[in-house]
Every structure is written in C-alpha cells, then in structure tokens.
C-alpha cells in the first residue's frame, strides 16, 4: 500500500519512446532532395537488404505497418473464410486481427509461465480438437522468444505453417538465430514505440522468391506488368514510404545499442526489486537472448491486494504489504510516469470471447470470468487460464531508453513503497 507522497517527475517518464540519433534526418533529407518521396527509393532498398542480412532470411519487403505485414502473411498462408487459425493468446490484437481480415477464425492457445508465450502443451491439445488447422500465428511477447523448437516440431507433425509475429522482438535470438527467421513467414514492426522505429512501417520476411514477389505486387495495388493500369486481383496500398524508410535506415545501425540500453534497464529493475514479492518477466536463459523491449513484473499471488476489473475500469482495496497492477498504475501516473497493464488475453477481449480457447488441459471457455470470481485450477494445480493470471498480476514498467538512471531509481522506489 502506497502511503508516501513522491514529488512528480519534472518531465513525463514514458513506457517506451523513440531514441533518435541524427542519421535519420540525413536519409529523410536525401529522399527529399532526390525527390523520391513515394513508395520507391534507395532508403527502401537499403533497409530491405540490411534487415534480410541481419535476420538471416533471403528477402524482406518493406510495408506501411507491421499489421500490413501480418495481413500479407495471412494471404500468403491461403486463409479462407471459415478457416480456423491457432493464435497466441497473450498478445496485442494486431497479431490476431489480420486473420479476421481474410475471414479466418482465431482459436487462442494459452500461455506458459516460462516465457509468457504460446504453450506447446496447449498447442498439442488444440490439434487434438482441431486437426484440420494448418496455420499457427506465434508472437514473441515483449521481445522474449517463445519455445520455438517445440512449436516448430508440433507444426511439422501436423503439416502446419508458422507465421511469426516478431514485431516486439527485433534483435532477439533463440539458439543464436534471430527471431523473425523461424517461421515460414516472419513479420516485424517499426512502430513509434518499437526498439527500432520509423514512426511507422514494418516488414515481411521470407526465404521464398515467389512469396516476395507476390507481396510486393499485392502491396502496390496488385498492378500487373502492363503499360497501363491493369489489375487481375485485389491489391492494397501497403508499401512503405521512402521517407519513413529513411528514418528506419538511420535507426538500424543503433539496434544493438538500443538492446544494450533496454537490457540495462531490465537488470536495474531486477536488482532494485530484490526482497519484494515480485519477479521480472522471464526468459529462457539457456537458449534465448531477448531484446528486453519492455521490462515487466508479476506480483506473487499471496502479495496481491484485492483487485477487480471489468471491460473499462479497475478498482482495488489497499492492504499493507500488498499491491496490485491497478495501484502501481495509479501511483506511477500521479508521479508523472507511465506504466501499463500486461496485454489483456485475446480470448477475454469482448470481440473474441466467443472464439475457441485451448489450455494445457484441453478445451476451455470462460476461464477468465471464473478466475475473477475465485479462480479455476488445472490438473497440475496451477491456474487453468495462465494468460489471464499473468494479466491479473502483471505490469509493464517504464522501459524508455530516454529515461535516466536517476529517474529509474525513483520508479523503483515508488514501486517498493507500494509493498512496504
């Protein structure tokens, strides 16, 4: 319970804002001075080449957003109206919405505690229930790689393809290999809050020349190779701008620097929270190296004060020695710092509550409601709805690379005070 009044930060401490270096303006100016201001130009060519080499794929196609990349991936996967698609549950809805753009029906796969990503055990159960599914959409939450080997093995056993949403995990590795290269198709984002930004933009990653050509055509209104404007299929205005690509081009040399800064933030939080009934968002320290895009904590179950949420509001009852994400959000906001709740699981979203949801014990629906009112446990004694449990107890901390060490130390002090 927070009882101490902290002097607010003089400036807003953000969750994750861009860090600009100067080269971005140089390449934007180059686009302006050469008059390549549309969706072709040297900046686009360079970032496609650089990203493909960095991630280890043959082709990268620059697009207007990471969501556009995911949409193109769904088209390449051949999703048709009514097709069920297995999707990560604990993620932002941009991972899932492109499935619906093509008429597909998301079926959500519960989360595991080790990395907060798709649970391979639940995925196995899902194929027992829906053996016809041939597409799996996997996100790496907050820059942490999931259990890639297990998911790829299960996909191969069921002749399914993997679409990898690496929007949050650019630069993260699993067994020394970059995320974005494990799926049949990979997608990344350059949104304003990502580890590398263009203010907007994204990329589709593939080893297939045919797929690269299809996406380049679809993303430029599917114009045919003719001297006039001719179209034989539906197209989209999804190509990245050469100006935005200039921002990305100036950012890319600083990727490892940004990752180092994010990692230092994560480690300071981990050290600063020692002795509190919390733990940091976990990762596989043997096989993976996350980019630590967002640092998060999760409160121990017995250190949670009572908290209730509906679809729009949250309330809590303060208790000494205990806290909850709602209190952490409110206290930081009063101090002029921004934290956020963990992503609300997709199966608990109003738009997707009637969709299928599979946990490690098999078919399940409405578990989040039961968890709110007292909890359900699975056969192993753990919460039956792990994604919702993480949402209920988890919190995203300010992870801004523009945050000073002194500002972060004050954030740590504010959080500690909520439990002391």
C-alpha positions in Angstrom: 0.0 0.0 0.0 1.5 3.3 -1.1 1.5 5.9 1.7 4.3 8.2 0.7 3.8 11.2 -1.5 6.5 11.5 -4.1 7.4 14.7 -5.9 6.3 14.2 -9.5 9.0 13.8 -12.2 9.7 17.1 -13.9 9.1 15.5 -17.3 6.9 12.6 -18.3 8.6 9.3 -18.0 7.3 7.2 -20.9 6.8 3.5 -21.3 8.8 3.4 -24.5 9.6 6.3 -26.7 11.9 6.6 -29.7 15.6 7.5 -29.4 16.8 9.4 -32.4 20.4 9.8 -33.4 20.6 12.3 -36.4 21.3 9.9 -39.3 17.5 9.6 -39.6 17.2 13.2 -40.7 20.1 12.8 -43.2 18.3 10.0 -45.0 15.0 11.7 -44.9 16.6 14.8 -46.4 18.2 12.6 -49.1 14.7 11.4 -50.0 13.5 15.0 -50.2 16.4 16.3 -52.2 16.3 13.5 -54.7 12.5 13.8 -54.9 12.0 10.1 -54.1 9.1 10.8 -51.8 6.8 7.9 -52.6 7.0 4.1 -52.1 10.2 3.6 -54.1 13.7 4.8 -53.4 17.1 4.0 -52.1 16.1 4.1 -48.5 13.6 1.2 -49.0 16.2 -0.8 -51.0 18.8 -0.4 -48.2 16.6 -1.3 -45.3 15.2 -4.4 -47.1 18.8 -5.5 -47.8 20.0 -4.7 -44.3 17.2 -6.4 -42.4 17.3 -9.5 -44.6 21.0 -9.9 -43.8 20.6 -9.1 -40.1 17.8 -11.6 -39.6 19.1 -14.2 -41.9 16.4 -14.5 -44.5 16.6 -14.2 -48.2 14.0 -11.5 -48.7 12.5 -8.6 -46.8 9.6 -6.5 -48.1 9.1 -3.0 -46.6 5.5 -2.3 -45.8 3.5 0.5 -44.2 3.0 -1.2 -40.8 3.7 -4.5 -39.0 0.0 -5.1 -39.2 0.1 -4.8 -43.0 3.0 -7.4 -43.0 0.8 -9.8 -40.9 -2.1 -9.3 -43.3 0.1 -10.1 -46.3 1.3 -13.2 -44.4 -2.3 -14.4 -43.9 -2.9 -14.0 -47.7 0.3 -16.0 -48.4 -0.9 -18.7 -46.0 -4.1 -19.0 -48.1 -6.5 -18.5 -45.2 -10.1 -18.7 -46.5 -13.4 -17.6 -44.8 -14.2 -20.0 -42.0 -10.7 -21.5 -41.7 -9.6 -21.9 -38.0 -6.2 -20.5 -37.2 -4.2 -21.1 -33.9 -3.0 -17.8 -32.4 -1.1 -16.6 -29.4 -3.5 -15.6 -26.7 -1.4 -13.2 -24.7 -0.6 -10.5 -27.3 -1.8 -7.3 -28.8 -4.8 -7.6 -31.1 -2.7 -6.6 -34.2 -1.3 -10.2 -34.1 -4.8 -11.6 -34.5 -6.9 -9.1 -36.5 -5.3 -9.9 -39.8 -6.6 -13.5 -39.5 -10.1 -12.0 -39.5 -9.3 -9.7 -42.4 -9.1 -12.8 -44.5 -12.2 -14.4 -43.0 -10.3 -16.7 -40.7 -11.5 -17.7 -37.2 -8.8 -17.3 -34.5 -8.6 -20.1 -31.9 -6.5 -18.9 -29.0 -3.7 -21.0 -27.4 -3.0 -20.4 -23.7 0.3 -19.1 -22.4 3.1 -20.8 -20.4 4.9 -19.3 -17.4 8.4 -19.9 -18.6 8.4 -17.2 -21.3 4.9 -15.8 -21.2 4.4 -17.1 -24.8 2.3 -19.8 -26.5 2.3 -23.1 -24.6 3.4 -26.0 -26.7 1.4 -28.4 -24.5 -1.8 -26.4 -25.1 -0.9 -26.3 -28.9 -0.7 -30.1 -28.9 -4.2 -30.3 -27.2 -5.5 -27.9 -29.8 -4.6 -30.1 -32.7 -6.4 -33.0 -31.0 -9.5 -30.8 -31.1 -9.0 -29.1 -34.4 -6.8 -31.5 -36.6 -7.8 -29.6 -39.7 -5.9 -26.4 -38.7 -2.9 -25.6 -41.0 -1.7 -22.1 -39.8 -0.2 -21.1 -36.4 0.4 -17.4 -35.6 3.0 -17.0 -32.9 4.1 -13.8 -31.1 7.2 -13.3 -29.0 5.8 -11.3 -26.1 7.7 -8.1 -25.1 10.8 -9.2 -27.0 11.2 -12.6 -25.4 11.4 -15.6 -27.7 8.9 -18.4 -27.1 9.5 -22.1 -27.1 10.4 -22.2 -30.8 11.7 -25.7 -31.1 8.7 -27.3 -29.6 6.2 -25.2 -31.6 8.1 -25.9 -34.9 8.1 -29.6 -34.1 4.4 -29.7 -33.5 3.7 -27.6 -36.6 5.8 -30.1 -38.7 3.9 -33.0 -37.3 0.6 -31.5 -38.3 1.7 -30.1 -41.7 1.0 -26.6 -40.4 2.9 -23.4 -41.3 4.1 -20.9 -38.7 3.6 -17.2 -39.1 6.0 -15.5 -36.7 5.0 -12.1 -35.2 8.4 -10.7 -34.3 7.0 -7.1 -34.1 8.3 -6.7 -30.5 11.4 -8.9 -30.7 13.7 -7.5 -33.4 17.2 -8.4 -32.4 16.2 -11.2 -30.0 17.8 -14.6 -30.6 17.0 -18.2 -29.9 20.0 -20.6 -30.0 21.9 -17.8 -31.7 19.4 -17.3 -34.5 17.4 -14.1 -34.9 13.6 -14.2 -34.3 11.7 -13.5 -37.5 13.5 -16.2 -39.3 12.0 -19.3 -37.6 8.5 -19.1 -39.1 7.6 -19.9 -42.7 6.8 -16.2 -42.8 8.1 -13.5 -40.4 6.8 -10.1 -39.6 8.4 -7.1 -37.8 7.3 -3.6 -36.9 8.9 -0.1 -36.9 6.1 1.5 -34.9 7.0 4.5 -32.8 7.5 2.6 -29.6 9.5 -0.3 -31.0 13.2 -0.9 -30.4 13.9 0.5 -33.9 11.4 3.0 -35.2 10.4 4.7 -38.4 7.4 6.3 -36.8 5.5 3.6 -38.7 6.5 0.8 -41.1 7.0 -2.9 -41.0 8.4 -5.8 -43.0 7.5 -9.2 -44.2 10.3 -11.8 -44.1 10.6 -14.8 -46.3 13.0 -17.2 -48.0 10.7 -17.6 -51.0 11.3 -15.5 -54.1 7.7 -16.3 -55.2 6.3 -15.0 -51.9 8.4 -11.9 -52.0 7.1 -11.1 -55.5 3.5 -11.7 -54.5 3.7 -9.4 -51.5 5.4 -6.6 -53.5 2.6 -6.8 -56.0 -0.2 -7.1 -53.6 1.1 -4.1 -51.5 1.2 -1.8 -54.6 -2.5 -2.3 -55.5 -1.7 -5.6 -57.4 -0.8 -3.7 -60.5 0.0 -6.1 -63.4 3.1 -5.8 -65.6 1.4 -3.8 -68.4 2.0 -0.3 -69.8 -1.4 0.8 -68.4 -3.0 0.3 -65.0 -4.3 -3.3 -65.1 -5.4 -5.4 -62.2 -6.3 -9.1 -62.1 -6.6 -9.5 -58.3 -7.3 -7.5 -55.2 -4.5 -5.2 -54.1 -3.6 -2.9 -51.2 -1.8 0.3 -50.6 0.7 -1.2 -48.1 4.2 -0.3 -49.4 6.5 1.6 -47.1 7.3 5.3 -47.8 10.9 6.1 -48.8 10.8 8.9 -46.2 9.8 6.6 -43.4 12.4 4.1 -44.7 14.9 6.9 -44.3 14.1 7.0 -40.5 14.5 3.3 -40.2 17.7 3.4 -42.2 19.2 5.9 -39.7 18.0 3.8 -36.8 19.3 0.4 -37.8 23.0 1.0 -37.0 21.9 1.6 -33.4 19.9 -1.6 -32.9 22.5 -3.3 -30.7 23.0 -0.1 -28.7 19.2 0.1 -28.1 19.2 -3.5 -27.0 22.0 -2.9 -24.6 20.2 0.1 -23.1 16.9 -2.0 -22.7 18.9 -4.8 -21.1 20.5 -2.4 -18.6 17.0 -1.1 -17.7 15.8 -4.7 -17.1 18.8 -5.6 -14.9 18.4 -2.4 -12.8 14.8 -3.3 -12.1 15.7 -6.9 -11.3 18.3 -5.7 -8.8 16.1 -2.9 -7.4 13.2 -5.2 -6.7 15.2 -7.8 -4.7 13.3 -8.7 -1.5 9.9 -7.7 -2.9 7.2 -10.3 -3.6 7.6 -9.8 -7.4 9.6 -11.3 -10.2 10.6 -10.0 -13.6 9.2 -11.2 -16.9 11.1 -14.5 -17.5 13.1 -15.8 -20.4 14.9 -19.0 -21.3 18.4 -18.1 -20.2 20.0 -21.2 -21.8 18.6 -20.8 -25.3 17.5 -17.3 -25.8 18.6 -13.7 -25.6 15.7 -11.3 -25.5 15.9 -7.6 -26.6 14.1 -6.7 -23.4 11.8 -4.3 -25.3 9.6 -4.0 -22.3 10.5 -4.8 -18.7 7.6 -6.2 -16.7 7.0 -7.6 -13.3 4.5 -10.1 -11.9 3.3 -9.9 -8.3 3.3 -13.1 -6.1 -0.2 -14.4 -5.7 -0.2 -14.0 -1.9 1.1 -10.4 -2.2 -1.9 -9.3 -4.3 -4.3 -6.9 -2.7 -8.0 -7.4 -3.8 -8.5 -6.1 -7.4 -11.4 -6.2 -9.8 -11.6 -5.2 -13.4 -14.5 -5.0 -15.9 -14.1 -4.1 -19.6 -13.3 -0.5 -18.9 -12.5 0.2 -15.2 -10.5 -1.3 -12.4 -10.7 -1.0 -8.6 -8.7 -2.3 -5.7 -8.7 -2.4 -1.9 -5.3 -1.3 -0.4 -3.6 -3.6 2.1 -0.3 -3.1 3.9 2.5 -5.2 2.4 0.5 -5.9 -0.7 -0.2 -4.3 -4.0 -1.7 -4.9 -7.5 -1.2 -3.6 -11.0 -4.1 -1.1 -10.6 -2.3 0.5 -7.7 1.1 0.5 -9.5 -0.5 2.2 -12.5 -2.2 4.9 -10.4 0.8 5.6 -8.2 3.2 6.0 -11.1 0.7 8.1 -13.1 0.5 10.5 -10.1 4.3 10.7 -10.2 4.1 11.6 -13.9 5.4 8.2 -15.1 3.7 5.7 -17.5 3.3 2.0 -16.8 0.8 -0.3 -18.4 -1.1 -3.5 -17.6 0.0 -6.6 -19.3 -1.8 -7.3 -22.6 -5.3 -8.5 -21.8 -5.6 -12.0 -23.4 -7.3 -12.2 -26.7 -9.9 -14.8 -25.6 -11.0 -12.3 -22.8 -11.5 -9.5 -25.3 -15.2 -8.6 -26.0 -14.6 -9.0 -29.7 -13.2 -12.6 -29.4 -15.0 -14.0 -26.3 -17.0 -16.5 -28.4 -13.8 -17.8 -30.1 -12.2 -21.1 -29.1 -9.6 -21.1 -26.4 -7.4 -24.1 -25.5 -5.3 -24.5 -22.4 -2.9 -27.3 -21.5 -5.8 -29.5 -20.2 -7.8 -29.2 -23.4 -10.9 -27.3 -24.4 -11.9 -24.4 -22.2 -14.1 -21.3 -22.4 -14.9 -18.5 -19.9 -12.0 -19.3 -17.7 -11.1 -15.6 -17.2 -14.6 -15.0 -15.7 -14.1 -17.9 -13.3 -10.6 -16.6 -12.4 -12.0 -13.2 -11.5 -14.6 -14.7 -9.2 -12.3 -17.1 -7.4 -10.1 -18.9 -9.8 -10.0 -22.3 -11.5 -7.1 -24.6 -11.3 -5.9 -27.1 -13.9 -4.9 -30.7 -13.3 -1.5 -29.7 -12.2 -2.8 -27.3 -9.6 -1.8 -24.1 -11.5 -4.4 -21.6 -12.7 -6.3 -23.0 -15.6 -6.1 -19.8 -17.5 -2.4 -18.8 -17.3 -2.6 -15.9 -19.7 -5.3 -14.3 -17.6 -3.4 -15.0 -14.4 -0.4 -13.1 -15.9 -2.7 -10.3 -17.0 -4.2 -10.1 -13.5 -0.9 -10.0 -11.6 1.5 -8.5 -14.2 2.6 -4.9 -15.0 4.7 -3.3 -17.7 7.2 -0.9 -16.2 8.6 2.3 -17.8 11.3 1.0 -20.2 12.1 4.2 -22.0 15.7 4.4 -23.3 15.5 8.1 -22.7 14.9 7.5 -19.0 17.9 8.5 -16.8 19.3 6.1 -14.2 18.1 8.5 -11.5 14.6 8.5 -12.9 14.5 4.7 -13.0 15.8 4.6 -9.4 12.9 6.8 -8.4 10.4 4.5 -10.3 11.9 1.6 -8.3 11.5 3.5 -5.0 7.8 4.2 -5.9 7.2 0.5 -6.6 8.9 -0.6 -3.5 6.9 1.8 -1.4 3.7 0.1 -2.6 4.7 -3.1 -0.8 6.4 -1.6 2.3 
